[in-house]
Amino acid sequence: MTVDISNILIFKTNIRTEFDKLRIKNVLDASLKVLKWNIDMDDVDRVLRIVSDSLTPDQIISVMDYVGYECAELE
């Protein structure tokens, strides 16, 4: 899969544990609009990267808020 870097959304989150990661995995994997995602659990900002050609940062923030996690776009 070739990834257009303009389609990578990057966020600071408060995801802390593997349980947290599993909770968001279920939500992100269920979305057909999320092509790929990962979380850098070693980074102090717990950086979440999402590849999508149709989701906006506000939509991702809204989903993360819905499942109980803080999320802010990084630029």
N, CA, C and O atoms as a GROMACS GRO file, in nm:
protein
  300
    1MET      N    1   0.084  -0.117   0.000
    1MET     CA    2   0.000   0.000   0.000
    1MET      C    3   0.089   0.124   0.000
    1MET      O    4   0.176   0.138   0.086
    2THR      N    5   0.068   0.211  -0.096
    2THR     CA    6   0.139   0.338  -0.099
    2THR      C    7   0.058   0.438  -0.018
    2THR      O    8  -0.062   0.452  -0.037
    3VAL      N    9   0.126   0.509   0.071
    3VAL     CA   10   0.057   0.602   0.160
    3VAL      C   11   0.093   0.745   0.120
    3VAL      O   12   0.210   0.782   0.114
    4ASP      N   13  -0.009   0.823   0.092
    4ASP     CA   14   0.008   0.965   0.066
    4ASP      C   15   0.021   1.034   0.202
    4ASP      O   16  -0.071   1.028   0.283
    5ILE      N   17   0.136   1.098   0.227
    5ILE     CA   18   0.159   1.154   0.360
    5ILE      C   19   0.059   1.263   0.396
    5ILE      O   20   0.043   1.296   0.513
    6SER      N   21  -0.009   1.320   0.298
    6SER     CA   22  -0.112   1.419   0.330
    6SER      C   23  -0.235   1.353   0.391
    6SER      O   24  -0.323   1.421   0.444
    7ASN      N   25  -0.242   1.220   0.385
    7ASN     CA   26  -0.353   1.146   0.444
    7ASN      C   27  -0.322   1.090   0.582
    7ASN      O   28  -0.400   1.012   0.636
    8ILE      N   29  -0.207   1.130   0.640
    8ILE     CA   30  -0.171   1.083   0.774
    8ILE      C   31  -0.210   1.190   0.875
    8ILE      O   32  -0.164   1.303   0.869
    9LEU      N   33  -0.295   1.151   0.968
    9LEU     CA   34  -0.340   1.240   1.074
    9LEU      C   35  -0.262   1.202   1.200
    9LEU      O   36  -0.251   1.083   1.232
   10ILE      N   37  -0.209   1.301   1.271
   10ILE     CA   38  -0.122   1.274   1.386
   10ILE      C   39  -0.178   1.344   1.509
   10ILE      O   40  -0.212   1.462   1.506
   11PHE      N   41  -0.187   1.269   1.619
   11PHE     CA   42  -0.250   1.319   1.741
   11PHE      C   43  -0.169   1.286   1.866
   11PHE      O   44  -0.102   1.183   1.873
   12LYS      N   45  -0.178   1.374   1.963
   12LYS     CA   46  -0.130   1.349   2.099
   12LYS      C   47  -0.250   1.289   2.174
   12LYS      O   48  -0.362   1.339   2.162
   13THR      N   49  -0.225   1.183   2.251
   13THR     CA   50  -0.336   1.118   2.323
   13THR      C   51  -0.298   1.092   2.469
   13THR      O   52  -0.183   1.112   2.510
   14ASN      N   53  -0.396   1.047   2.545
   14ASN     CA   54  -0.369   1.005   2.682
   14ASN      C   55  -0.382   0.853   2.697
   14ASN      O   56  -0.412   0.803   2.806
   15ILE      N   57  -0.360   0.780   2.589
   15ILE     CA   58  -0.360   0.634   2.592
   15ILE      C   59  -0.237   0.589   2.671
   15ILE      O   60  -0.125   0.629   2.639
   16ARG      N   61  -0.256   0.508   2.772
   16ARG     CA   62  -0.145   0.472   2.861
   16ARG      C   63  -0.113   0.324   2.866
   16ARG      O   64   0.003   0.285   2.881
   17THR      N   65  -0.214   0.241   2.853
   17THR     CA   66  -0.194   0.097   2.877
   17THR      C   67  -0.229   0.015   2.753
   17THR      O   68  -0.289   0.066   2.658
   18GLU      N   69  -0.192  -0.110   2.756
   18GLU     CA   70  -0.230  -0.201   2.648
   18GLU      C   71  -0.382  -0.219   2.644
   18GLU      O   72  -0.439  -0.238   2.536
   19PHE      N   73  -0.448  -0.212   2.759
   19PHE     CA   74  -0.594  -0.218   2.762
   19PHE      C   75  -0.654  -0.099   2.688
   19PHE      O   76  -0.748  -0.114   2.610
   20ASP      N   77  -0.598   0.021   2.711
   20ASP     CA   78  -0.643   0.141   2.639
   20ASP      C   79  -0.627   0.120   2.489
   20ASP      O   80  -0.717   0.151   2.411
   21LYS      N   81  -0.513   0.069   2.450
   21LYS     CA   82  -0.483   0.046   2.310
   21LYS      C   83  -0.583  -0.054   2.249
   21LYS      O   84  -0.628  -0.035   2.136
   22LEU      N   85  -0.617  -0.158   2.322
   22LEU     CA   86  -0.714  -0.256   2.274
   22LEU      C   87  -0.852  -0.194   2.256
   22LEU      O   88  -0.922  -0.224   2.159
   23ARG      N   89  -0.890  -0.106   2.348
   23ARG     CA   90  -1.021  -0.040   2.337
   23ARG      C   91  -1.031   0.042   2.209
   23ARG      O   92  -1.132   0.038   2.139
   24ILE      N   93  -0.926   0.118   2.178
   24ILE     CA   94  -0.935   0.198   2.056
   24ILE      C   95  -0.912   0.113   1.932
   24ILE      O   96  -0.961   0.147   1.824
   25LYS      N   97  -0.839   0.003   1.946
   25LYS     CA   98  -0.818  -0.087   1.833
   25LYS      C   99  -0.952  -0.137   1.780
   25LYS      O  100  -0.975  -0.139   1.659
   26ASN      N  101  -1.038  -0.177   1.870
   26ASN     CA  102  -1.169  -0.227   1.830
   26ASN      C  103  -1.248  -0.124   1.750
   26ASN      O  104  -1.316  -0.158   1.653
   27VAL      N  105  -1.238   0.001   1.790
   27VAL     CA  106  -1.311   0.108   1.721
   27VAL      C  107  -1.245   0.141   1.587
   27VAL      O  108  -1.314   0.150   1.486
   28LEU      N  109  -1.114   0.159   1.586
   28LEU     CA  110  -1.045   0.198   1.464
   28LEU      C  111  -1.046   0.087   1.360
   28LEU      O  112  -1.062   0.114   1.241
   29ASP      N  113  -1.029  -0.037   1.402
   29ASP     CA  114  -1.032  -0.149   1.308
   29ASP      C  115  -1.170  -0.169   1.246
   29ASP      O  116  -1.181  -0.221   1.136
   30ALA      N  117  -1.274  -0.127   1.316
   30ALA     CA  118  -1.411  -0.142   1.266
   30ALA      C  119  -1.446  -0.038   1.160
   30ALA      O  120  -1.543  -0.055   1.086
   31SER      N  121  -1.369   0.068   1.151
   31SER     CA  122  -1.398   0.174   1.055
   31SER      C  123  -1.332   0.145   0.921
   31SER      O  124  -1.210   0.128   0.913
   32LEU      N  125  -1.412   0.140   0.817
   32LEU     CA  126  -1.359   0.122   0.682
   32LEU      C  127  -1.283   0.244   0.633
   32LEU      O  128  -1.208   0.236   0.536
   33LYS      N  129  -1.304   0.358   0.698
   33LYS     CA  130  -1.237   0.482   0.659
   33LYS      C  131  -1.095   0.492   0.715
   33LYS      O  132  -1.016   0.574   0.668
   34VAL      N  133  -1.064   0.408   0.814
   34VAL     CA  134  -0.928   0.404   0.869
   34VAL      C  135  -0.851   0.297   0.792
   34VAL      O  136  -0.878   0.178   0.806
   35LEU      N  137  -0.755   0.342   0.711
   35LEU     CA  138  -0.679   0.248   0.628
   35LEU      C  139  -0.568   0.180   0.706
   35LEU      O  140  -0.536   0.063   0.684
   36LYS      N  141  -0.508   0.255   0.799
   36LYS     CA  142  -0.398   0.204   0.880
   36LYS      C  143  -0.385   0.296   1.001
   36LYS      O  144  -0.418   0.414   0.993
   37TRP      N  145  -0.337   0.241   1.112
   37TRP     CA  146  -0.314   0.325   1.231
   37TRP      C  147  -0.209   0.261   1.319
   37TRP      O  148  -0.183   0.141   1.310
   38ASN      N  149  -0.148   0.344   1.405
   38ASN     CA  150  -0.057   0.292   1.507
   38ASN      C  151  -0.044   0.394   1.619
   38ASN      O  152  -0.074   0.512   1.603
   39ILE      N  153   0.002   0.346   1.733
   39ILE     CA  154   0.026   0.431   1.849
   39ILE      C  155   0.169   0.409   1.895
   39ILE      O  156   0.213   0.295   1.910
   40ASP      N  157   0.241   0.517   1.916
   40ASP     CA  158   0.377   0.509   1.970
   40ASP      C  159   0.366   0.515   2.122
   40ASP      O  160   0.361   0.623   2.181
   41MET      N  161   0.362   0.398   2.184
   41MET     CA  162   0.346   0.390   2.330
   41MET      C  163   0.472   0.435   2.404
   41MET      O  164   0.466   0.461   2.524
   42ASP      N  165   0.585   0.444   2.335
   42ASP     CA  166   0.709   0.486   2.398
   42ASP      C  167   0.726   0.638   2.400
   42ASP      O  168   0.806   0.691   2.477
   43ASP      N  169   0.652   0.708   2.316
   43ASP     CA  170   0.658   0.854   2.310
   43ASP      C  171   0.580   0.913   2.427
   43ASP      O  172   0.475   0.862   2.464
   44VAL      N  173   0.631   1.020   2.485
   44VAL     CA  174   0.565   1.085   2.598
   44VAL      C  175   0.424   1.134   2.561
   44VAL      O  176   0.337   1.142   2.647
   45ASP      N  177   0.402   1.166   2.433
   45ASP     CA  178   0.271   1.214   2.388
   45ASP      C  179   0.178   1.101   2.341
   45ASP      O  180   0.066   1.127   2.298
   46ARG      N  181   0.225   0.976   2.350
   46ARG     CA  182   0.145   0.862   2.305
   46ARG      C  183   0.083   0.893   2.168
   46ARG      O  184  -0.038   0.896   2.152
   47VAL      N  185   0.171   0.916   2.072
   47VAL     CA  186   0.130   0.965   1.940
   47VAL      C  187   0.051   0.859   1.864
   47VAL      O  188   0.095   0.745   1.846
   48LEU      N  189  -0.067   0.901   1.821
   48LEU     CA  190  -0.155   0.818   1.739
   48LEU      C  191  -0.147   0.869   1.595
   48LEU      O  192  -0.168   0.987   1.570
   49ARG      N  193  -0.116   0.779   1.502
   49ARG     CA  194  -0.112   0.813   1.360
   49ARG      C  195  -0.220   0.732   1.289
   49ARG      O  196  -0.231   0.611   1.306
   50ILE      N  197  -0.299   0.803   1.211
   50ILE     CA  198  -0.407   0.738   1.137
   50ILE      C  199  -0.395   0.775   0.990
   50ILE      O  200  -0.380   0.892   0.955
   51VAL      N  201  -0.402   0.674   0.904
   51VAL     CA  202  -0.404   0.697   0.760
   51VAL      C  203  -0.548   0.683   0.714
   51VAL      O  204  -0.612   0.579   0.733
   52SER      N  205  -0.599   0.791   0.654
   52SER     CA  206  -0.736   0.792   0.602
   52SER      C  207  -0.745   0.895   0.491
   52SER      O  208  -0.691   1.005   0.503
   53ASP      N  209  -0.813   0.859   0.386
   53ASP     CA  210  -0.831   0.956   0.278
   53ASP      C  211  -0.965   1.028   0.287
   53ASP      O  212  -1.000   1.105   0.198
   54SER      N  213  -1.039   1.004   0.397
   54SER     CA  214  -1.170   1.069   0.408
   54SER      C  215  -1.203   1.125   0.546
   54SER      O  216  -1.293   1.208   0.557
   55LEU      N  217  -1.134   1.082   0.652
   55LEU     CA  218  -1.163   1.133   0.786
   55LEU      C  219  -1.091   1.264   0.812
   55LEU      O  220  -0.982   1.289   0.761
   56THR      N  221  -1.154   1.348   0.891
   56THR     CA  222  -1.094   1.474   0.932
   56THR      C  223  -1.040   1.461   1.074
   56THR      O  224  -1.081   1.371   1.148
   57PRO      N  225  -0.949   1.549   1.112
   57PRO     CA  226  -0.901   1.546   1.251
   57PRO      C  227  -1.016   1.560   1.352
   57PRO      O  228  -1.015   1.493   1.455
   58ASP      N  229  -1.113   1.645   1.324
   58ASP     CA  230  -1.225   1.662   1.416
   58ASP      C  231  -1.305   1.533   1.433
   58ASP      O  232  -1.354   1.504   1.542
   59GLN      N  233  -1.319   1.455   1.326
   59GLN     CA  234  -1.391   1.328   1.336
   59GLN      C  235  -1.315   1.229   1.424
   59GLN      O  236  -1.376   1.158   1.504
   60ILE      N  237  -1.185   1.224   1.409
   60ILE     CA  238  -1.103   1.135   1.493
   60ILE      C  239  -1.111   1.178   1.639
   60ILE      O  240  -1.128   1.094   1.728
   61ILE      N  241  -1.098   1.307   1.664
   61ILE     CA  242  -1.105   1.359   1.801
   61ILE      C  243  -1.240   1.324   1.862
   61ILE      O  244  -1.248   1.287   1.980
   62SER      N  245  -1.345   1.335   1.785
   62SER     CA  246  -1.480   1.304   1.832
   62SER      C  247  -1.493   1.156   1.869
   62SER      O  248  -1.551   1.122   1.972
   63VAL      N  249  -1.438   1.067   1.786
   63VAL     CA  250  -1.442   0.924   1.814
   63VAL      C  251  -1.363   0.891   1.940
   63VAL      O  252  -1.408   0.816   2.025
   64MET      N  253  -1.244   0.949   1.950
   64MET     CA  254  -1.160   0.923   2.068
   64MET      C  255  -1.229   0.973   2.194
   64MET      O  256  -1.224   0.907   2.298
   65ASP      N  257  -1.292   1.088   2.187
   65ASP     CA  258  -1.366   1.143   2.300
   65ASP      C  259  -1.481   1.048   2.338
   65ASP      O  260  -1.507   1.025   2.456
   66TYR      N  261  -1.549   0.996   2.238
   66TYR     CA  262  -1.661   0.905   2.260
   66TYR      C  263  -1.618   0.779   2.338
   66TYR      O  264  -1.692   0.730   2.423
   67VAL      N  265  -1.498   0.728   2.307
   67VAL     CA  266  -1.451   0.608   2.377
   67VAL      C  267  -1.375   0.642   2.505
   67VAL      O  268  -1.324   0.552   2.573
   68GLY      N  269  -1.366   0.772   2.537
   68GLY     CA  270  -1.313   0.812   2.668
   68GLY      C  271  -1.167   0.854   2.672
   68GLY      O  272  -1.105   0.851   2.778
   69TYR      N  273  -1.110   0.892   2.557
   69TYR     CA  274  -0.970   0.932   2.555
   69TYR      C  275  -0.953   1.073   2.501
   69TYR      O  276  -1.028   1.118   2.414
   70GLU      N  277  -0.854   1.141   2.556
   70GLU     CA  278  -0.821   1.274   2.507
   70GLU      C  279  -0.736   1.261   2.382
   70GLU      O  280  -0.654   1.169   2.369
   71CYS      N  281  -0.755   1.354   2.291
   71CYS     CA  282  -0.686   1.346   2.163
   71CYS      C  283  -0.675   1.488   2.109
   71CYS      O  284  -0.775   1.559   2.101
   72ALA      N  285  -0.554   1.530   2.072
   72ALA     CA  286  -0.535   1.664   2.015
   72ALA      C  287  -0.443   1.651   1.894
   72ALA      O  288  -0.341   1.582   1.899
   73GLU      N  289  -0.479   1.718   1.786
   73GLU     CA  290  -0.401   1.710   1.664
   73GLU      C  291  -0.263   1.773   1.683
   73GLU      O  292  -0.250   1.881   1.741
   74LEU      N  293  -0.162   1.705   1.632
   74LEU     CA  294  -0.025   1.757   1.628
   74LEU      C  295   0.004   1.799   1.484
   74LEU      O  296  -0.044   1.736   1.390
   75GLU      N  297   0.080   1.905   1.469
   75GLU     CA  298   0.114   1.949   1.334
   75GLU      C  299   0.261   1.945   1.309
   75GLU      O  300   0.306   1.978   1.200
   0.00000   0.00000   0.00000
